[in-house]
Amino acid sequence: MKRFHVHVAVHDLDQSVRFYSTLFGTAPAVKKDDYAKWMLDDPRVNFAISARAGKTGIDHLGMQTETSAELEEVGLRLAQADVSLLPQKGASCCYAKSDKYWTIDPQGIAWESFHTLDSMPLYGSDSRSKAAEPQTACCAPTQA
């Protein structure tokens, strides 16, 4: 079963954690100094916020899969959608190691399809450069 993913860049992480914890009725499943994530079942969503981007608002949307086979199925569908597709295997980002497919939808919104392999103690090394233009999603390769 897949889980919808939303990542929002925020100005004030603590204030946003209070807001979303109240809205969702639960504390984040992951809380770091610059990042928080809720793994909700109703609605089934992986909702993450971070205070690392230069701008605020929707950073990217995505689809989290439970298995590598589900990820490959999503990757095949994206390949048929007539958009550029960038695979990223073993990526280190958002305190997790994941296999991913990145794309940009027709409106210019970055989409991350991913299968999480493990957690990590650091935000990760596959984050985009702060100076990269145009600024795409937090961990999207600059070519996506």
N, C-alpha and C positions, 0 to 999 in steps of 0.2 A: 504494500500500500504506500502510495506517495503522500508527501506532506508539502503543502504550499509554503514558500519561503518569502519573507519580506525583510529587507534590511534598510533601516532608516538612520541617516546621519543626524545627530542632535547637537545642540549648543551646550546643554547642561545635562550630563549623564545622570547625576543624582536626582535632579528634578524629574527627568524623564522616567527613571526607574520607579519613582514614587507614583507618577501618573499611570504608567502602564501596569504596574502591580495592582493598583486599585481597579483599573479598568478590567483586567483579566481575573482579578480575585485571587492572585497567587504571586509569590515571589519568583524572580527569574531562576531558571534551572542552572544557569551559568552567570556569574557576576565577577567582573574584573574591573580594574581602575578605569578602563577606557571602553568597556564592552559589556553588554548584558544580552541574554537570550532566554526566551520563554519557549518551551516545547509544549504547546497546547494541544489538547485532544478535542476541544469543542470551542471554536472550530479547529480542525486539524491543521495547525500552522506552526512553522518555525519562525518566530518573530524576533529579530535581532536589532539592537541599536548600538551605535558606537559614536564616540567623540573624537574621531581620527581624521575625518574628511575636511576639506577646505570649505565646503558648502553643506547646508543642511537640507533635509527632505529625503525623498525616496532615493536610496543609493542604488539598489537593484532589487529585482524580483527573481524568483526561482522556483525550482522543484527539487525537493530532497527525496531520494529514493532509499528504500530499505536494503536493496541488494545491488550488486554490480550488474546483474542481468537486467534489472529495471532501468538502471542508468543507461546501459547500452541501447535499450529499447527507445528511451527518450532521445538519445543521441541520434539514432537512425531516423526518427520522426523529424528532428530538427534539420538533419541533412537533406530531407525532402522538402523543407519549407522555403527553399530558395533564399537562404540567408548565409552569411559566412559563419563558420563554426570553428571554434578553437578548442581542441582538447587540452586538458591540463591534468596529467596523471601524477598522483602523489603530491599534490599541492599542499603547502603549509600556509594556512591563513585562518584568521578568526578563531584561534586557539584550537584548531583541528587540522588533521591531515585527511585530505579527500581526493578522490578522482572527480573531475569536473568536465563539463562542456560549457563554454561561454558563447553567447551570441548577442546581437543587438536586434531588437524588434524594429518594425517599420517606423515607430515613433521615436527611436533613439534610446529606448530604455534597455539597460543591460539585463540579461537573463542568465542566471547561473543554475545549471542542472548538476546535481552532485550526489555522491555517495560518500558518507563520512566513514573513514577507516579507523581513526583513533583520535583521542584528544591530545593536546599539546600544552605545555606550560607557558608558551609565548604566543603573541598575536600571530606571528609567522613571517616568513621571508618572501612570500610571493605577493605581497601587497604592492599596489602600483606606486610609482614614484610620486611624491607630492607635487613635483614640478611637471609631471606628464600632462600633456594637452592633447585632445580634450580629456577632461577628467571623467573617467568611466567609473564603474563600480569599485568598491574598496579593494578587492583582491583580483579584479579582472586584469589579465595581461593587457598591456597597452595596445596590442594589435587587434584586440577584439572589437 
